[in-house]
Amino acid sequence: MIDVSEWLVVRDEPLGASEKCWLRDPSDSDPTRGLWLFKPVVVHDNGHSQRGDHSERIAEGVAGLVGVPTAETRLALRHKRYGTLSRNVRPGVEWDMYTGGLWLINAVDLPFAGRDSREKSPSTPGYTLDAIQLVLQDTGCPPSSSPELQPFSGWDVFIGMLILDGLISNRDRHEQNWSILRPSLGDDTTRLAPAYDNESSLGFNLTDDRRARILQTPSMLDAYRRRATAWRFDWGSQQIPSLIDLASMAATRTTSSVRKHWGEKLSAIKDGDFETIVSGVYGMSDVAHRFSVNLMQENLKEMRNAIRD
């Protein structure tokens, strides 16, 4: 837990519906890496706190298990308000960053209609797997990618992000919640940015009483998991699939070697890995801890069956 009350506010972040601002770490002189986005925990009028800070930290740990590049995060306190710090994913000042929405709206011959990120509509017309694959297939992997991801396209890595979303039940991968990095200097490849803003996951907005009731029987947990749908995507008149089905559909749109890579990553997750990650998150209640672990374990079983070479 880092107290950032004295960190300089660089600017407010206009994208998205929730309150957030960019802060500068006084101990880091790097003009880009020294910037962190602070997002305070939402506290409702009845006193209930949506602990998106906990789910964000868990998401980063699970991304590490799967090998998906993601933003570095920290739990933070600012003027007595809990929240999350997320480090700027731009690797340097020579990189420009565009949200997926901006990248899609400027693509030629795509029927994509951009919208204000503060709008409450569930999905944006034209935000489809076809459109995302089209704009990402000629991009490279994130700059922070491991050597094994270097041959992958941005689309191949985006599939990994969808797998991560399925594991943690993150329903919020809309067009503002992924980005493109394009070099303004030099001849580096245009790349997908690391994943960020993964907090809308693991039942982050549930009360502990609700979590306890869901955990009472396997059928209730399964029913909750089934509500994790890919509602942020445009499905037209089709039935909205689950997040796990979405990841499976995306995985059919790449090579067998890429599918094998993600399948092997899922197979390598060991019993106890989720427990270790959740145990390392400060301040979680016991029931929130058990709920997160059980939810991910059940999602993993289904995802392993869904992602096959």
N, C-alpha and C positions, 0 to 999 in steps of 0.2 A: 504494500500500500504506500503510494507516494503522495505527499502533500504538495500540491502544485499551486497553492493559494498565492504565492509570490511570483509565479511565472508570468511573463509579459504576454498580454493578449495581442496577437498579431492582427486577427480579424475574426469576425463571425463567419460561420459557414452557411451560405444561403440555401444549398441543396438539401432536400429532404424536409420532412414535416416536423422533426424534433429539434430541440434546442442543442446547439453545439458551437464550439469556437476553437480556433487554432491558437496554440500556445507555443512559446519558444523555451526550450530547455536552457537555462542559463549556463549549464556546464558543457554544452555542445555548441561549438562555433560553426558547424556545418550549416550553410544557409537552407538546405532542404531537409537533411536527415535530422536536424535539430528541431524540426517542427512536429508537433503532436496535436492531434485532434482530441479535444476533451468533450465527451458526451455525458452529461449528468444522468443519473438514474431518474426515471419518471416516478413521482410519488403522487398517488391519487388523493382526492379529497378525503377519502375514508382512512387514509394513512397507509394503504397498501403500496409497497414499492415493487416496481417491475425490475428485477435484478438482471438487466441486460448486461451489466458489467461482468457478472459471473459467467453467463453463457458465452460472452465474447472471449473470455480467457480460455474456457473449455474448448471452444471452436478452434482457437489457435493450436492448442495441444493436439486435437484430433487431426487438424491439417498436417501437423508434423508426422503423425503416424502414417497418413496416406501419402505424404510427399507432395502436398499441394502448397505452392508458394502463397504466403498470406502475410498480412500486415503484422508487425510486432505490436503487442498490446501490454498494458499494465493496468492494474487497479489503482485508482487515484481518489484523492480527497481534495476538493477545492471549496474554500469558504464553507466548510462543514457539510458539503454535499458530496455523496459518493458518486463515482462515475468511472468511465473507462478512458484511458489514453490509448490512442492508436497512432503509431508513427507514420509520417508521410511516406507513401510508397513511391514517390518520384525519386529516382536514384541520384539526380543532380539537376542543377539549374539548366543544363543543356537539353533537358527532356521536357516536352510539353505533354500535358495529360488531358484526355478527352473522355467524358463519360461514354458508356455504351450508347446512350440515347443520342448524344451528339454525333457519334461515329456512324450510327445507323441512319440518322436523318440526312446526312450528307452523302450517303451511298447512292450511286446511280441506279435508277429503276427499281427501287425498293418501296413497296407500299407501306412505309412506316410513318406514322403520325406522332410526332413528339408531343410531350405534354409537360406541364409544370410538375415537378416532383412532389409538390405539396398537395396535389389533387388526390382525392380519396378513391378514385376509380381503381378497381383491382388490377386491370391490365391495360396496356397501350395497344391500339390497333396496329397490326404488323409486327408485333414483338414475338417472333416465332423462331423455332430452331432453324428453319431454312434461312432466315435473315441473318441470324447470329453466325451460323456456319459460313455464310457467304462472305461476311466482313472479317472473319477471323482466320479463314483458311490460309491466307497469304501473310499473316502476321507471325511473329516469333514468340517463343516462350518468355515469361517474365525475366527481367534482368537478374533477379535473385535466384533463379532456378538451379537445381542441382545438376551435375554433369549428365545424369541419366535422362533429364528432360530437355537437354540442349537440342536434340534432333526434332523435338515436338513442335508442332505449330501452335499458335494461340488457341485454335479450336480444340486441339488434343488436350491442352491444359484446362480449358474451360469445361471439358467433360469431367475432369478431376474435381473441379469446383462443384459441379452438379452432384457428383458422388458425395463430396463433403456435405453438401446441403441435405442430401438424403439421410446421411448418418445422424446428423444433429437436428433433423426436422426444421430446417431453415426455409421458410416459405417466402422470403423477401428478396430473391435474386432478380429484382426488376432492373430496368435498363440504366438506372442511376447507380446501381450497386456493383458495377464492374466497369473497368476503364481500359483505355488504350494509351500507351506511352509512345510518343513519336519524337525522335531526336530532332532538335532544332539546329544542331551543329553536327558535323561529321556525317558518316555514311552508315551508321548502325541501323539495324532492322527495326521497323515499327513492331512493337511488342504488346502483348496482353500484360496488364498490370497485375500484381499479386492480388489475391482476394482480400476484401475488406468489408466492414460493416456486416459482421456475421451474428449480430446479437439477437436477432428475432428467431431464436431457436430454443430447443430444449424446454419448451413451456415456460419461457422467461417471464411471462405476464400472469402466470397462475399463482393463486394463493397456496400456502402450504396445506391448508385444509383440502383444497381441490386436488392437489397432488396426492395426498394421503388416500382420498377416496378412489382415485384412478388406480393406485397401486394395490387396492384391496383384492382385485381379481384380474387374472390375465386378460379376460375378455374386455375389461374396461380400458386397459392399457392398449390393447390392439385397436379398439375403437378410436382411441385418441390418435394413435399413429395413422390411422386411415384418413384422418382429417388433415394430414399434412400433404396438401395438394399443391400442384404447380399453378396456382391461381394467378400469378403475376404474368403469365404468358398468354398470348392470344391463341385460343383454340377454336375460334369461330363457333360453329354449331356442335363441335365434338365435345364429348365428355372430358372434363378436366382430369388428367391423370395424376397419380400420386407422384411425389418427388422421386421416389425410387424408380417408378416406371419412366419418369422423365430422363433420369440418368441412364437407364437401360436403352431408351430410344436414341439418346445422343451417342451412346457407345457403339451403336450399329452403324454410325455415320463416320467411321474412321477405319484404320487398318487393323488387321488381326494382331499385329505386334503392339499397338497402342492399347487395345482391349486387354491383351495378355498382361501388359504392364500394370494397369489399374487392378485387374483381377488378382495379380500376385501381391500387390500392396494390401488389398483387403484380406487375402489369405494369411498374410504375415502378422496381422493384428492378433496379439495373444490374449488369453484369458487374464484379466487383471489390468490390462493397459488402460481401459477407460477408468477403472477405479483409481489407478495411480494419478491420472490427469485430474480427476475431480477432487481427489484428496488434497491436491496442491493448491486449490483455490480458496483463498482466505474468506471466511465469513459466511460460508454456505450453511444453511440449516441441514440437519440430518435427513429430513424428508426430501428436500431439494436435491441433496447428494444422491440418495437412492433412486429418485425419479430419473435423474439425468443418466445414471449408469444403466438402469434397466431399459430405458428408452433406446439408448445407443446400442445396447447388446441385441435387442430385438431387431432394430433397423439393420444392424450388421448382418444378421442371419439372412434377412431378405435380400440385402444388397449383394451378398456373395452369390446368391442364386441368380440374381438379375444380370450381373456383369460377368459374362463368360466369353472365352475366346471362341 
